[in-house]
Amino acid sequence: MSTNNQHFLRRLLIPRYWPVHLMLILATIVMLYPLLWMVSSSLKPETEIFQSSGLIPSELTFSNYTEGWTALQTPFTRFYINSFIIVILVVIGNVLTSSLTGYAFARVKFPGKRIWFSLMLLTLMLPFHVTLVPRYIMFSELNWINTILPLVVPSFLATEAFFVFLNVQFIRGIPRDLDEAASVDGASRWQIFTRIIFPLSTPALITTAIFSFIWTWNDFLSQLLYLNKTELLTVPLALRQFVSAMDQSSYGQLFAMSTLAQIPILLFFVFGQKYIVEGIATTGFKG
């Protein structure tokens, strides 16, 4: 047994820590119960879902998954493909442009740098709904409604101030000696960014990718505004269509599709969670 595990077990067995552990366990159960109930209900027969609040089904069935996948006129395969196309493009756009903009704010001197940086930070305080109507009018004038362009193009213009700020703070923690050494060797600004700063910013970049993935996958309002055609719908919009189309005995199928919709987020988070902690910890959000 490793030293860390022995230290954890010793702390666990100390009586003065038991109240804290008990409170944490209870809080975890309260937070996870809705999710566990949804998963459990997706495995129950329709007639049993609302008869009991228990988590263990009397009869295990997977028919809700097979029937729910094809319950709509368009199978969920199409909706998953649409969601993945949008999410992948948004992740690529946010990672590339946020890092590049963050490098400019952290390393490059240009007129009005402090003012532009302050304005960018101010956009963090603007509620999303404030810009909703102007953005819709602008995209409508561009004839981008019912395309994925309003959802994807802004990510390639570094419009997510949170990710830019995250990269600025991380790049500020990278020693400037590396830049100066590369500059003495004849490297240009672009070469310093692509060969030194970008590779060293991996934790911040992965943090940006994970949050971009989760926020875009779960985004409902923006996709509802810009996508109306059935062949363009994403998973969240398909679930809404599913609710509208189902009859009173189809809650099991709804819970089954809702459970499947959470799997990509869970997998992405599980494989990248250590980079989230590392990226935020090393960034430190210091000014």
ABEGO torsion letter per residue (X at the ends): XBAAAAAAAAAAABAAAAAAAAAAAAAAAAAAAAAAAAAAAAABBAAAAAABABABBABBBAAAAAAAAAABABBAAAAAAAAAAAAAAAAAAAAAAAAAAAAAAAABBBBGAAAAAAAAAAAAABBAAAAAAAAAAAAAAAGABGBAAAAAAAAAAGABAAAAAAAAAAAAABBAAAAAAAAAAGBBAAAAAAAAAAAAAAAAAAAAAAAAAAAAAABAAAAAAABABAAABBAAAAAAAAAAABBAAAAAAAAAAAAAAAAAAAAAAAAAAAAAAAAAAAAGGBX
